[in-house]
Amino acid sequence: MKFFDSTPPFVCCGDDGTLVAVFTETNMQVFSAISGRVLHVFLQAKPVGGLGQNTLLTGFESVAISNSRQDENTLHVFDVTNFKEEQSFSVFQQEDDENFLHVTEIFMQSKHELFVAKKTKIDIYCVEEGCILRTLQGKVDDWMQNINICSDGSVLVFPKSNMVVMIDLLTGERKDILPHANYVARAFAVRSDVILTSGSNTIVNIWDLTREDVRADKGKVETVLSIHSIPNDLRHVVTVGRLGINSHTVTVWDLSTVLPVRKVSGLKSNYIQIVNDRRAALRVDNRIVIVDLNTWKVINVLKGTIPDFAFASLVDIFPVNDRKEILTFSPTQKELVMYDVETGEQVW
C-alpha cells in the first residue's frame, strides 16, 4: 500500500462519518474511522491523474462514487458497508461530446441521487439504476461550478459572471438574480431566501430575498475566500477573507441582523474547517490548530504535521465520529491519521 506524498482523495461516509473511502496510488480502500483498521480494498478503483488530482469522489451514507483511471468519464458506485461494486455508468452521451462538455463537479444530496455538473448543465442520476432522472439545463455561457445547495435541499445556486443563478430543485425554475457591479466568485445559500455572495469587489454581501429592494448588507472590505456553515446553527455563518498578502480575517455573521458578531484579523492562515458548534480547525503552515469558536482562543495544537499545501478545493481536514475527532493525512507516516479534537492526541 502506498499513499500519495500529498493529501489523497478521500471522503467520509457510513453512519455519521464512521467509514472513510480513500485512494492510494493503486486502489481505493475503505477503513473504519473509529479503529483505523482497513476493512476492504477495491482493487479495480484507480486514481485519475499522477497525484489523483483528476479523481472525482463523493459519498453519502453507505455509498461512495468515483471515477477510475481506466475511463475517467465512467462513475463507479461502491457499497462501502457490504464491500461490493454495485454498478458503473458513463456520464457522457453523444450530445455532451458534440457540445464539448466536461464534468466540473459531482456531489450527492441523498443516497439515491447523484448530481453531475457538466459545465452548462447538471444531470441528476438515479444511483441505483445509473440513469438520468432529470436535467437542469443551463445556458450556453454558463460554467457550473462552486455549486451550493441550501440545507433543506430546495434550491441550488452558483455564481455566474456578475450575478447568481438560483434553480428551484422541485420545479426546475431558473432565476438569474442579484446583479453585482463586479464579478461574483462564490455564492452560498443559507436558506432559500438568504444568499451570501462575494467576489472581485472584495465585499461580503448578504441578500434577503424576501425584501422587495433585495438590499445587500455589506461587511468590511476584504476578499472572501470561503464561506462555512456551523453545525446545528442556522443563525450564523463564518467567512474567511484576505486583507493583505499574508493577512486574513475570520468573521462570524448573525444572519438575522446581518451584522458581524465576531471578527478575528491578522491571521496568517486562510484555511478553516468548522468542526462543531464549539470548535474550529485552522491550518497554520503544516500544523492544525484547534480554536474555540466563541472566544477564538487556542485550545490545542494537534500533535502531528500535515502537508504544507493541498490542491485548490481539496478538503484535507475532516471532522468525523460525531465531530469529536479529526481525520487528516500525515506526510511523515504517509497515511491517514485521527486526532482527538479536545486533547490533540493521535487516536490512531
LOMI-728541 format. One record per residue: residue in three letters; x, y, z of N, C-alpha, C in turn. Coordinates in pm, whole numbers, padded with zeros to 5 digits, always signed. Each point is the difference from the previous one (the first is absolute). Layout:
BEGIN
ALAXYZXYZXYZ ...
END
This chain:
BEGIN
MET+00085-00119+00000-00085+00119+00000+00088+00124+00000 LYS-00024+00091-00093+00080+00121-00006-00092+00120-00021 PHE+00005+00095+00093-00077+00121-00011+00076+00102-00083 PHE-00072+00101-00047+00065+00111-00067+00085+00077+00100 ASP+00094+00078-00052+00083+00081+00087-00078+00118+00058 SER-00109+00038-00065-00087+00106+00052-00136-00061+00033 THR-00093+00085+00042-00130-00048+00045-00071-00079-00110 PRO-00042-00123+00027-00069-00082-00101-00148+00036-00008 PRO-00067-00033-00110-00145+00019-00007-00068-00094+00099 PHE-00084+00054+00088-00076-00086+00091-00130+00066+00038 VAL-00095-00081+00045-00131+00050+00037-00051-00079+00119 CYS-00069+00067+00092-00060-00066+00115-00141-00045-00037 CYS-00035-00121+00038-00133-00052-00026-00037-00094+00116 GLY-00096-00090-00021-00046-00083+00109-00089+00079+00094 ASP-00042-00061+00109-00083+00068+00099+00081+00104+00075 ASP-00038+00128-00013+00067+00110+00070+00150+00005-00029 GLY+00038-00033-00124+00140+00010-00038+00091-00102+00064 THR-00052-00120+00029+00081-00102+00067+00085-00081-00097 LEU-00023+00016-00131+00081-00067-00101+00068+00103-00089 VAL+00116-00034-00050+00074+00089-00088+00042-00077-00125 ALA-00029+00056-00116+00049-00056-00126+00115+00088-00046 VAL+00116-00060-00026+00119+00077-00032+00076-00067-00113 PHE+00056+00082-00089+00081-00053-00110+00147-00004+00040 THR+00063-00114-00022+00146-00007+00002+00047+00017-00145 GLU+00126-00023-00026+00049+00015-00137-00046-00112-00091 THR-00052-00110+00059-00035-00116-00081-00144-00046+00014 ASN-00075+00045+00103-00135-00051+00021-00078+00092+00093 MET-00122-00041+00030-00081+00073+00098-00026-00091+00119 GLN+00021+00053+00120-00018-00079+00121-00112+00058+00085 VAL-00064-00086+00075-00102+00040+00096+00050-00039+00138 PHE+00002+00093+00092+00041-00035+00135-00090+00066+00103 SER+00007-00051+00120-00082+00050+00110+00060+00128+00055 ALA-00083+00103+00013+00046+00125+00060+00011-00012+00152 ILE-00050-00108+00055+00005-00021+00145+00128-00074+00039 SER+00028-00110-00069+00116-00081+00036+00122+00027-00088 GLY-00022+00055-00119+00110+00021-00094+00035-00125-00079 ARG-00076-00106+00019+00029-00128-00067-00055-00001-00142 VAL+00082-00046-00094-00046-00014-00139-00101-00114-00007 LEU-00118+00031-00054-00106-00099-00005-00009-00068-00136 HIS+00036+00073-00106-00009-00058-00134+00084+00081-00097 VAL+00045-00066-00106+00076+00065-00107-00070-00025-00133 PHE-00038+00107-00069-00056-00012-00134+00115+00012-00100 LEU+00049-00113-00046+00117-00002-00088-00031+00060-00137 GLN-00126-00007-00042-00036+00049-00133-00008+00151-00008 ALA-00004+00069+00114-00010+00145+00001+00140+00061+00000 LYS+00032+00076-00105+00133+00062-00015-00013+00152-00001 PRO+00087+00071+00068-00007+00147-00003+00030+00055-00139 VAL-00056+00117-00030+00017+00062-00131+00097+00117+00014 GLY+00103+00001-00081+00103+00104+00009+00118-00048+00082 GLY+00116+00054-00027+00121-00044+00068-00005+00012+00151 LEU-00069+00102+00050-00014+00021+00144-00145-00016+00044 GLY-00082-00061-00085-00141-00018+00033-00082+00126-00017 GLN+00058+00103-00064-00065+00131-00006-00124+00001-00089 ASN-00015-00096-00089-00117-00006-00088-00102-00103+00047 THR+00020-00050+00119-00095-00097+00056-00126+00071+00046 LEU-00115-00054-00041-00129+00047+00048-00047-00096+00108 LEU-00032+00052+00117-00037-00087+00112-00103+00070+00087 THR-00108-00070+00028-00102+00051+00091-00061-00117+00075 GLY-00073+00029+00105-00060-00108+00077-00118+00047+00081 PHE-00085-00096+00036-00115+00029+00086-00043-00130+00066 GLU+00003-00001+00132-00035-00118+00079+00081-00121-00048 SER-00065-00103-00051+00073-00123-00035+00055-00002-00141 VAL-00013+00112-00072+00039+00005-00141+00119+00092-00021 ALA+00097-00047-00079+00108+00085-00050+00001-00012-00151 ILE+00018+00112-00069+00000+00002-00146+00125+00069-00049 SER+00067-00062-00097+00123+00059-00054+00018-00041-00145 ASN+00088+00074-00069+00045-00046-00130+00128-00082+00020 SER+00060-00047-00109+00119-00085+00011+00089+00021-00121 ARG+00125-00034+00015+00100+00026-00103-00036-00062-00135 GLN-00064-00118+00001-00032-00070-00124-00089+00084-00092 ASP-00095+00070+00059-00089+00089-00077-00050+00106+00096 GLU+00059+00117-00007-00030+00103+00100-00139+00059-00016 ASN-00070-00031-00108-00137+00047-00019-00105-00104+00039 THR+00045-00110+00059-00091-00101+00053+00004+00007+00153 LEU-00118+00005+00061-00008+00005+00146-00037-00138+00054 HIS+00068-00038+00108-00020-00130+00064-00069+00021+00134 VAL-00102-00080+00025-00077+00010+00124+00042-00114+00092 PHE+00054+00035+00117+00049-00099+00096-00087+00000+00125 ASP-00036-00120+00045-00064-00017+00130+00112-00020+00101 VAL+00024+00100+00085+00116-00005+00090-00031-00072+00131 THR-00122-00046+00017-00032-00079+00119+00000-00149-00031 ASN-00043-00035-00122+00003-00141-00042+00117-00031-00092 PHE+00081+00103-00028+00126-00014-00073-00017-00063-00138 LYS-00084+00063-00080-00016-00049-00136-00030+00117-00093 GLU+00039-00018-00126-00034+00100-00101-00138-00032-00053 GLU-00090+00094+00017-00139-00023-00040-00016+00008-00152 GLN+00063+00102-00060-00012+00017-00144+00090+00113-00045 SER+00006+00022-00129+00072+00114-00057-00078+00051-00119 PHE+00016+00129-00030-00071+00057-00113+00077+00121-00052 SER-00009+00023-00130+00064+00114-00062-00085+00124+00021 VAL+00066+00113+00024-00074+00123+00023-00003+00088-00125 PHE+00045-00055-00112-00002+00077-00123-00081-00069-00108 GLN-00083+00078-00064-00074-00046-00116+00058+00068-00124 GLN-00046-00041-00115+00055+00053-00124-00017+00151-00009 GLU-00116+00051+00046-00023+00144-00010+00095+00078+00092 ASP+00045-00062+00109+00097+00066+00087+00132+00022-00073 ASP+00046-00104-00069+00126+00011-00075-00011+00105-00110 GLU-00116+00004-00065-00018+00095-00110+00001+00144+00050 ASN-00039+00020+00124-00003+00135+00057+00123+00031+00084 PHE+00100-00087-00007+00128+00019+00070-00019+00017+00151 LEU-00091-00078+00055-00023+00007+00143+00101-00086+00076 HIS+00025+00035+00124+00084-00084+00085-00047+00017+00144 VAL+00030-00100+00082-00048-00001+00138+00080+00100+00082 THR-00069+00089+00069+00066+00097+00086-00015-00034+00148 GLU-00101-00083+00035-00024-00027+00141-00101-00114+00013 ILE+00015-00086+00103-00103-00097+00034-00027+00009+00151 PHE-00125-00019+00039-00033+00002+00142-00134-00069+00021 MET-00024-00043+00124-00123-00070+00036-00075+00078+00107 GLN-00131+00005-00013-00085+00059+00102-00081-00107+00074 SER-00002-00120-00056-00066-00114+00063+00067-00126-00051 LYS-00037-00112+00058+00058-00128-00040-00044-00041-00140 HIS-00108+00059-00049-00060-00046-00124+00025+00091-00119 GLU+00050+00121+00023+00019+00093-00111+00143+00053-00006 LEU+00053+00005-00121+00134+00052-00025-00009+00118-00095 PHE+00057+00114+00040+00004+00118-00085+00134+00000-00076 VAL-00008+00009-00131+00121+00006-00084-00005+00129-00080 ALA+00086+00095+00035+00005+00128-00070+00090-00015-00122 LYS-00052+00043-00115+00072-00014-00127+00013+00135-00071 LYS+00055+00094+00069+00028+00133-00056-00127+00080-00024 THR-00087-00040-00094-00120+00078-00030-00129-00071+00040 LYS+00009-00111+00070-00121-00067+00048+00036-00090+00117 ILE-00102-00037+00076+00017-00094+00109-00094-00118-00023 ASP+00056-00118-00016-00081-00121-00011-00012-00062+00138 ILE-00123-00034+00039-00025-00064+00128-00029-00148-00028 TYR+00087-00087+00053-00007-00142-00029-00065-00077+00115 CYS-00069-00107-00036-00044-00098+00098+00119-00089+00031 VAL+00043-00003+00124+00119-00076+00037-00020-00149-00023 GLU-00120-00050+00031-00025-00144-00015-00003-00045-00146 GLU-00057+00082-00087-00018-00041-00140+00106+00057-00094 GLY+00066+00107+00042+00099+00061-00088-00060+00079-00114 CYS-00128+00033+00011-00068+00073-00107-00025+00145+00044 ILE-00021+00086-00098-00026+00141+00030-00145+00017+00041 LEU-00022+00055+00117-00135+00027+00049-00054+00130-00058 ARG+00084+00099-00001-00039+00129-00058+00126+00082-00026 THR-00015+00101-00079+00113+00087-00036-00034+00144+00031 LEU+00092+00068+00065-00012+00143+00023+00081+00067-00111 GLN-00069+00043-00103+00067+00052-00117+00043+00144+00021 GLY+00126+00028-00023+00051+00135+00012-00001+00074-00131 LYS+00069+00110-00002+00012+00078-00121+00138-00023-00062 VAL+00015+00039-00124+00121-00030-00074+00122+00067+00062 ASP-00018+00110+00072+00113+00069+00059+00016-00030+00150 ASP-00071-00101+00050+00017-00042+00139+00131-00076+00018 TRP+00051+00005+00123+00111-00087+00040-00033-00047+00141 MET-00069-00113+00009-00055-00045+00127+00107-00063+00089 GLN+00042+00075+00098+00092-00049+00101-00016+00086+00125 ASN+00067-00040+00109-00021+00065+00130-00150+00002+00033 ILE-00063-00115-00022-00145-00014+00019-00030-00021+00147 ASN-00111+00058+00044-00042-00016+00139-00150-00023+00006 ILE-00043-00093+00086-00142-00028+00021-00033+00033+00144 CYS-00111+00069+00021-00036+00039+00136-00036-00122+00083 SER-00002+00016+00132-00010-00113+00091-00129-00080-00015 ASP-00108+00064-00043-00125-00075-00017-00014-00061-00139 GLY+00102+00018-00084+00000-00063-00132-00096+00059-00100 SER-00047+00122+00024-00103+00057-00088+00057+00076-00119 VAL+00115+00067+00020+00056+00079-00109+00150-00027-00014 LEU+00047+00021-00121+00141-00013-00035+00047+00133-00054 VAL+00121+00042+00038+00053+00126-00049+00143-00020-00048 PHE+00040+00084-00096+00140+00006-00041+00027+00138-00058 PRO+00125+00048+00011+00033+00133-00053+00015-00003-00151 LYS-00041+00108-00063+00018+00014-00144+00030+00145-00033 SER+00120+00026-00045+00040+00135-00037-00029+00097+00114 ASN-00092+00094-00019-00027+00100+00102-00135-00023+00070 MET-00048-00126-00001-00127-00029+00065+00001-00141+00058 VAL-00115-00040+00053-00017-00133+00059-00113-00071-00072 VAL+00022-00126-00032-00106-00082-00059-00063-00082+00112 MET-00132+00007+00012-00073-00079+00097-00096-00092-00074 ILE+00004-00130+00033-00088-00098-00063-00084-00067+00107 ASP-00131+00003-00018-00092-00070+00090+00006-00148-00033 LEU+00044-00082+00095+00020-00143-00027-00131-00078-00008 LEU-00109+00060+00043-00130-00067-00011-00065+00027-00135 THR+00006+00125-00044-00067+00037-00125+00096+00012-00118 GLY+00130+00014+00029+00097+00022-00107+00008+00143-00047 GLU-00079+00089+00061+00000+00140-00041+00135+00065+00028 ARG+00048+00074-00097+00130+00067+00011-00019+00152+00006 LYS+00080+00062+00086+00000+00146+00009+00144+00049+00004 ASP+00032+00096-00084+00128+00069+00007-00024+00126+00082 ILE+00055+00000+00122-00038+00104+00096+00123+00072+00056 LEU-00027+00098+00082+00100+00072+00078+00114+00057-00085 PRO-00029+00088-00094+00107+00059-00081+00097+00080+00086 HIS+00129-00023-00023+00106+00070+00070+00070+00097-00095 ALA+00070+00094+00056+00079+00091-00083+00128-00066-00048 ASN+00038-00109+00068+00124-00067-00034-00023-00151-00007 TYR+00108-00073-00029-00003-00145-00017-00036-00071+00131 VAL-00086-00102-00008-00037-00080+00116+00081-00131-00001 ALA+00070-00026+00109+00084-00119+00007-00067-00115+00076 ARG-00078+00032+00103-00062-00102+00084-00144+00039+00032 ALA-00085-00102+00011-00138+00019+00045-00033-00113+00095 PHE-00067+00035+00109-00031-00097+00106-00146+00019+00042 ALA-00081-00105-00013-00141+00008+00037-00016-00043+00146 VAL-00012+00098+00087-00023-00030+00142-00139-00061+00015 ARG-00098+00066-00062-00135-00052-00015-00045+00034-00141 SER-00119-00041-00034-00048+00030-00135-00022+00149-00021 ASP-00007+00077+00110-00023+00145-00013+00114+00084+00055 VAL+00112-00063+00037+00118+00075+00047+00123-00051-00074 ILE+00064+00088-00076+00115-00036-00081+00120+00086+00038 LEU+00115-00062+00017+00125+00073+00019+00079-00004-00130 THR+00061+00112-00035+00084+00005-00119+00128+00075+00031 SER+00102-00027-00078+00125+00075+00007+00065-00004-00137 GLY+00088+00097-00024+00063+00003-00131+00110+00102-00009 SER+00021+00052-00121+00115+00086-00026-00013+00137+00063 ASN-00121+00037+00048-00012+00130+00067+00044-00006+00146 THR+00050-00117+00043+00056-00023+00133-00098+00031+00112 ILE-00128-00023-00023-00102+00027+00101-00089-00123+00019 VAL-00032-00030+00124-00097-00105+00030-00139+00057-00012 ASN-00086-00066-00077-00138+00045-00015-00094-00105+00057 ILE-00094+00042+00084-00103-00088+00050-00133+00051-00054 TRP-00067-00085-00077-00121+00041-00070-00124-00064+00064 ASP-00096+00081+00034-00128-00047+00052-00101+00006-00116 LEU-00032-00116-00057-00086-00003-00118-00146+00029+00032 THR-00036+00006+00127-00138+00032+00036-00027+00149-00007 ARG+00105+00079-00007-00016+00145-00006-00017+00044-00144 GLU-00085+00095-00021-00029+00045-00136+00121+00064-00066 ASP+00079+00072+00077+00115+00067-00060+00122-00090-00005 VAL-00006-00116+00067+00112-00096+00005+00131+00075+00022 ARG+00005+00074+00107+00118+00081+00028+00115-00087+00050 ALA+00119+00028-00044+00118-00072+00046+00058+00070+00121 ASP+00015-00074+00108+00065+00055+00119+00146-00038-00005 LYS+00088+00097+00006+00140-00023-00032+00088+00000+00124 GLY+00093-00091+00001+00094-00008+00110+00127+00077-00031 LYS+00099-00017+00084+00126+00069-00017+00069-00044-00129 VAL+00068+00092-00066+00065-00030-00126+00103-00111+00019 GLU-00016-00105-00075+00092-00113+00003-00032-00088-00119 THR+00096-00081-00043-00024-00097-00105-00042-00131+00066 VAL-00124-00038-00015-00050-00119+00067+00048-00125-00073 LEU+00062-00090+00075+00055-00122-00057-00092-00119+00018 SER-00075-00005+00110-00089-00113+00023-00109+00038+00098 ILE-00111-00075-00005-00115+00022+00087-00038-00134+00062 HIS-00025-00002+00131-00026-00125+00071-00125+00011+00086 SER-00079-00107+00000-00112-00010+00094+00050-00060+00131 ILE-00080+00014+00105+00034-00055+00131-00100-00110+00033 PRO+00045-00120+00032-00092-00110+00031-00099+00038+00110 ASN-00125-00032-00021-00107+00024+00098-00020+00148+00030 ASP+00040+00086-00092-00016+00144+00021-00036+00066-00134 LEU-00129+00024-00021-00046+00060-00124+00004+00153+00005 ARG+00034+00055+00115-00003+00145+00015+00131+00066-00043 HIS+00111-00075+00005+00130+00060-00027+00073-00070-00114 VAL+00086+00072-00068+00095-00055-00095+00136+00061+00025 VAL+00104-00066-00052+00137+00046+00020+00063+00025-00137 THR+00064+00116-00015+00073+00029-00123+00148+00015+00030 VAL+00082-00038-00097+00144+00019+00008+00040+00094-00113 GLY+00064+00111+00033+00036+00098-00100+00147+00038+00005 ARG+00047+00057-00108+00139+00046-00008+00003+00152+00003 LEU+00080+00056+00091+00014+00144+00012+00128+00051-00064 GLY+00097-00089-00016+00128+00037-00058+00069-00123-00054 ILE+00127+00014-00032+00074-00111-00059+00004-00120+00093 ASN+00025+00024+00128+00009-00110+00095-00080+00031+00126 SER-00115+00064-00016-00084+00036+00113-00145-00036-00031 HIS-00059-00080+00087-00135-00049-00022-00089+00033+00120 THR-00128-00001-00025-00097+00027+00107-00111-00104-00004 VAL-00045-00042+00119-00113-00091+00013-00114+00076+00066 THR-00119-00005-00062-00115+00073+00051-00117-00095+00022 VAL-00064+00012+00117-00124-00072+00028-00115+00099-00018 TRP-00094-00034-00088-00110+00091-00034-00131-00049+00063 ASP-00077+00093+00054-00135-00028+00047-00094+00031-00117 LEU-00065-00102-00054-00082+00019-00119-00131+00071+00028 SER-00042+00002+00125-00126+00068+00031+00018+00151+00004 THR+00118+00044+00041+00027+00144+00006+00090+00047-00114 VAL+00057-00097-00072+00094+00029-00109+00118+00081+00051 LEU+00048-00034+00120+00113+00068+00059+00105-00102+00045 PRO+00128+00039-00005+00103-00090+00053-00005-00001+00153 VAL-00001-00120+00058-00002-00010+00146+00139-00032+00055 ARG+00089-00040-00087+00137-00028+00043+00092+00010-00121 LYS+00111+00068+00016+00096+00014-00110+00141-00010+00057 VAL+00078-00088-00060+00140-00018+00040+00087+00029-00121 SER+00089+00098+00011+00084+00040-00112+00147-00029+00030 GLY+00083+00015-00104+00143-00019+00016+00043-00145-00002 LEU-00086-00089-00049+00036-00142-00005+00084-00029-00123 LYS+00098-00087+00014+00080-00041-00115-00070-00109-00081 SER-00088-00074+00067-00066-00113-00065-00127+00043-00071 ASN-00026-00059-00117-00126+00025-00070-00082-00127-00013 TYR+00041-00106+00069-00068-00129-00010-00065-00031+00134 ILE-00131-00023-00002-00071-00028+00124-00104-00109-00025 GLN-00018-00086+00098-00110-00096+00000-00078+00018+00129 ILE-00132+00016-00010-00083+00008+00119-00024-00142+00050 VAL+00055-00033+00116-00008-00137+00050-00139-00028+00056 ASN-00046+00085+00089-00135-00010+00056-00043+00140+00044 ASP-00106+00009+00079-00047+00134+00038+00084+00066+00108 ARG+00110-00064+00042+00089+00057+00101+00144+00015-00047 ARG+00040-00078-00100+00140-00006-00039+00019+00021-00150 ALA+00115+00059-00034+00042+00014-00139+00145-00045-00012 ALA+00036-00052-00117+00137-00043-00025+00064+00091-00103 LEU+00116+00056+00033+00074+00088-00091+00126-00071-00048 ARG+00026+00013-00131+00127-00047-00054+00101+00113+00013 VAL+00105-00021+00077+00106+00099+00017+00131-00067-00042 ASP+00049+00040-00115+00116-00066-00060-00029-00149-00012 ASN+00077-00084+00071-00023-00144-00010-00056-00059+00129 ARG-00073+00082+00076-00063-00047+00124-00149+00034-00001 ILE-00075-00070+00084-00143+00028+00017-00022+00055+00140 VAL-00059+00120+00007-00026+00067+00127-00150-00004+00026 ILE-00039-00043+00120-00141-00003+00040-00029+00124+00083 VAL-00103+00075-00042-00036+00122+00072-00146-00008+00046 ASP-00032+00078+00103-00136+00011+00051-00077+00100-00086 LEU-00115-00039-00053-00076+00088-00088-00055+00123+00072 ASN-00021-00010+00129-00057+00113+00074+00106+00102+00040 THR+00112-00048+00051+00105+00091+00049+00115+00016-00099 TRP+00010-00093-00092+00109-00009-00097+00136-00024+00066 LYS-00003-00052+00121+00126-00038+00067+00044-00137-00049 VAL+00131-00021-00004+00054-00128-00044-00024-00104+00108 ILE-00064-00110-00038-00026-00110+00093+00120-00094+00004 ASN+00047-00038-00118+00120-00082-00009+00051-00003-00143 VAL+00118-00054-00017+00059-00023-00131+00016-00151-00017 LEU-00057-00053-00107+00010-00144-00020+00146-00043-00010 LYS+00029-00117+00056+00139-00042+00019+00077-00020-00130 GLY-00065-00051-00104+00072-00031-00123+00001+00115-00098 THR+00065-00020-00114+00007+00101-00106-00087-00044-00117 ILE-00030+00097-00088-00075-00027-00122+00080+00058-00116 PRO-00034-00036-00125+00073+00056-00114-00008+00152-00001 ASP+00103+00063-00053+00006+00146-00001-00105+00062-00091 PHE-00048-00076-00098-00098+00055-00091-00095-00111-00042 ALA-00112+00041-00059-00096-00095-00056-00052+00057-00131 PHE-00051-00086-00086-00057+00048-00126-00117+00093+00030 ALA-00017+00101-00084-00113+00092+00016-00129-00079+00002 SER-00086+00031+00095-00132-00060+00021+00006-00141+00058 LEU+00119-00053+00031+00010-00132+00059-00001+00011+00152 VAL-00104-00053+00062-00010+00004+00145+00093-00105+00059 ASP+00088+00038+00093+00092-00097+00058-00007-00005+00152 ILE-00102+00065+00058-00027-00011+00143-00148-00038+00015 PHE-00027-00121+00050-00137-00049+00009-00041-00022+00144 PRO-00105+00067+00050-00057-00037+00131-00078-00131-00014 VAL+00022-00095+00089-00067-00131-00006-00043-00042+00140 ASN-00067-00115+00006-00043-00059+00127-00074+00100+00088 ASP-00115+00043-00052-00084+00097+00069+00076+00130+00024 ARG+00095+00031-00092+00078+00124+00001+00084+00016+00127 LYS+00040-00111+00058+00086+00004+00118+00146-00024-00036 GLU+00023-00046-00122+00137-00030-00044+00023+00055-00140 ILE+00126+00014-00036+00038+00053-00131+00083-00102-00075 LEU-00038-00020-00125+00073-00091-00089+00080+00084-00099 THR+00127-00031-00015+00084+00073-00094+00113-00091-00047 PHE+00088+00055-00084+00109-00079-00058+00133+00038+00064 SER+00078-00100+00040+00131+00023+00059+00108-00020-00106 PRO+00076+00106-00035+00106-00016-00100+00118-00083+00050 THR+00017-00006+00131+00111-00079+00054-00034-00148+00006 GLN-00125-00031+00039-00042-00140+00006-00055-00051-00132 LYS-00027+00094-00095-00054-00033-00132-00130-00079+00013 GLU-00087+00044+00090-00130-00065+00017-00096+00096+00068 LEU-00129-00033-00007-00100+00080+00070+00007-00028+00149 VAL-00012+00105+00080+00007-00015+00145-00117+00075+00064 MET-00031-00037+00125-00112+00057+00073+00049+00068+00127 TYR-00056+00120+00028+00037+00074+00120-00125+00034+00081 ASP+00013-00001+00132-00107+00044+00088-00003+00153+00001 VAL-00118+00059-00026-00011+00145-00010+00035+00070+00131 GLU-00043-00056+00111+00019+00067+00129+00141-00015+00057 THR+00062-00116-00022+00133-00024+00058+00114+00023-00097 GLY-00030-00010-00130+00106+00013-00102+00083-00125-00019 GLU-00031-00105+00075+00077-00124-00008-00044-00083-00121 GLN+00095-00076-00056-00032-00090-00109-00073-00121+00054 VAL-00116-00028-00058-00082-00115+00044+00050-00127-00065 TRP+00031+00007-00127+00064-00111-00074+00067+00054-00124 
END
